[in-house]
Amino acid sequence: MAAESMQRAISPGDNMIVDLRSYRRHAPERGDVIIFSQPSEPGLFLVKRVIAFGGETIDIQNDQVSVDEVPLAEPYMFIDKKYPDPMPHFHEKVPLGKLFVLGDDRHISFDSRFPKFGFVDMASVRGKMVYSLPTLRKRLKWIDATGRVPR
């Protein structure tokens, strides 16, 4: 589920605690890490961060994201300069009922900036990531009942 573009928040193999009821009570908020389904690939769930909502205008100029001409403070954003920026300039209005999402590592993220990915339909949002827990195998060397370390 987690890709390299969200590796600061979630590493591949991590376990996530997801609130599946959160968005029944209220809409996502800017900065939420959401889990959503991809209509073109049933059963595939993606993880990205909410940046803008339907009716808002998103503008990206050289890694600075602005929504309705207000620059966003994004402490979670990571830019790996060894990769070129795939889209240094982006300007578009988010359609109503949709979300504009980005990965935290912008230079390697496949997200709403790209027409093949597009905006995320609110109906496809499944939940909000509450916690990311590294697998215990990463943190501890497991010892099984025989005293061996499984591989």
C-alpha positions as CSV (number, residue, x, y, z in Angstrom):
1,M,0.0,0.0,0.0
2,A,2.7,2.5,0.9
3,A,5.0,3.6,-1.8
4,E,8.4,5.4,-1.6
5,S,6.6,8.7,-2.1
6,M,5.2,8.5,1.4
7,Q,8.3,6.9,3.0
8,R,8.7,9.7,5.6
9,A,5.3,8.9,7.0
10,I,5.0,5.2,6.1
11,S,7.7,2.8,5.1
12,P,6.9,-0.2,2.9
13,G,6.1,-3.1,5.2
14,D,4.9,-0.9,8.1
15,N,1.5,-1.5,9.7
16,M,-1.0,1.3,9.7
17,I,-3.9,2.0,12.0
18,V,-6.6,3.4,9.9
19,D,-9.8,5.1,11.1
20,L,-12.5,3.8,8.7
21,R,-15.2,5.8,10.4
22,S,-13.5,9.2,10.5
23,Y,-14.9,10.5,7.3
24,R,-18.4,9.4,8.0
25,R,-18.5,12.1,10.7
26,H,-16.6,14.9,8.8
27,A,-14.7,15.6,5.6
28,P,-11.0,15.1,5.3
29,E,-8.8,18.0,6.4
30,R,-5.8,19.5,4.6
31,G,-2.7,17.5,5.6
32,D,-4.6,14.3,6.4
33,V,-3.0,11.1,5.1
34,I,-5.8,9.2,3.5
35,I,-6.3,5.7,2.2
36,F,-8.4,5.5,-1.0
37,S,-9.3,3.1,-3.7
38,Q,-8.2,3.5,-7.3
39,P,-11.3,3.0,-9.5
40,S,-9.2,1.8,-12.5
41,E,-7.7,-1.0,-10.3
42,P,-10.3,-2.5,-7.9
43,G,-8.7,-3.9,-4.7
44,L,-5.7,-1.5,-5.0
45,F,-5.5,1.0,-2.1
46,L,-3.3,4.1,-2.2
47,V,-1.9,6.4,0.5
48,K,-1.4,10.1,-0.2
49,R,-1.7,13.4,1.7
50,V,-4.7,15.8,1.1
51,I,-3.6,19.1,-0.2
52,A,-6.7,20.8,-1.7
53,F,-10.5,20.4,-1.9
54,G,-13.1,20.8,-4.6
55,G,-13.4,24.5,-5.6
56,E,-9.9,25.4,-4.6
57,T,-7.1,26.4,-7.0
58,I,-3.8,24.7,-6.6
59,D,-0.6,26.3,-7.8
60,I,2.9,24.7,-7.6
61,Q,5.9,26.6,-8.5
62,N,9.4,25.1,-7.9
63,D,8.2,22.9,-5.0
64,Q,6.2,25.7,-3.3
65,V,2.5,24.7,-3.1
66,S,-0.2,27.4,-2.8
67,V,-3.9,26.9,-2.4
68,D,-6.0,29.9,-3.5
69,E,-2.8,31.9,-3.6
70,V,-1.9,31.1,0.0
71,P,1.4,29.3,0.4
72,L,1.2,26.1,2.4
73,A,3.6,25.3,5.2
74,E,4.4,21.6,4.7
75,P,6.8,20.3,7.4
76,Y,6.2,16.7,6.2
77,M,7.3,17.4,2.6
78,F,10.6,15.9,1.5
79,I,12.5,16.8,-1.7
80,D,15.2,14.4,-2.8
81,K,17.2,16.6,-5.1
82,K,18.9,13.6,-6.8
83,Y,15.7,13.2,-8.8
84,P,14.5,16.0,-11.1
85,D,11.2,17.6,-10.4
86,P,8.7,15.9,-12.8
87,M,6.4,18.8,-12.8
88,P,7.9,22.1,-11.6
89,H,4.8,24.1,-12.6
90,F,1.2,23.2,-12.0
91,H,-1.9,25.3,-11.9
92,E,-5.5,24.0,-11.8
93,K,-8.8,24.3,-10.1
94,V,-9.9,21.2,-8.2
95,P,-13.4,20.0,-9.4
96,L,-16.2,19.9,-6.8
97,G,-16.4,16.5,-5.0
98,K,-12.7,15.8,-5.6
99,L,-9.5,16.0,-3.6
100,F,-6.0,17.0,-4.8
101,V,-3.5,14.7,-3.2
102,L,0.3,14.6,-3.2
103,G,3.0,12.2,-1.9
104,D,5.4,13.7,0.6
105,D,8.5,13.1,-1.5
106,R,7.3,15.2,-4.4
107,H,10.0,14.4,-7.0
108,I,9.2,10.7,-7.0
109,S,5.4,10.8,-6.3
110,F,2.8,9.8,-8.9
111,D,-0.2,11.8,-7.7
112,S,-2.9,14.4,-8.7
113,R,-0.5,16.5,-10.7
114,F,-0.5,13.8,-13.4
115,P,-3.5,13.4,-15.7
116,K,-3.4,9.6,-15.6
117,F,-3.7,9.7,-11.8
118,G,-6.0,12.8,-11.5
119,F,-8.1,14.0,-8.7
120,V,-9.4,11.7,-6.0
121,D,-13.2,11.3,-5.8
122,M,-14.4,11.8,-2.3
123,A,-16.5,8.6,-2.6
124,S,-13.3,6.5,-3.0
125,V,-11.8,7.7,0.3
126,R,-11.8,4.7,2.7
127,G,-10.2,6.1,5.8
128,K,-7.6,8.3,7.6
129,M,-4.2,7.0,8.7
130,V,-4.0,7.5,12.4
131,Y,-0.6,5.8,13.2
132,S,2.1,4.1,11.3
133,L,3.8,1.3,13.2
134,P,7.1,-0.2,11.9
135,T,7.0,-3.9,11.8
136,L,8.4,-5.5,14.9
137,R,10.8,-7.4,12.7
138,K,12.4,-4.1,11.8
139,R,12.7,-3.0,15.4
140,L,13.6,-6.3,17.1
141,K,15.4,-9.5,16.1
142,W,12.7,-12.1,16.4
143,I,13.6,-15.3,18.1
144,D,11.2,-18.2,17.5
145,A,10.4,-21.0,19.8
146,T,13.5,-22.9,18.8
147,G,15.8,-20.0,19.7
148,R,16.6,-19.2,16.1
149,V,16.2,-15.9,14.4
150,P,13.8,-16.3,11.4
151,R,14.7,-14.8,8.1
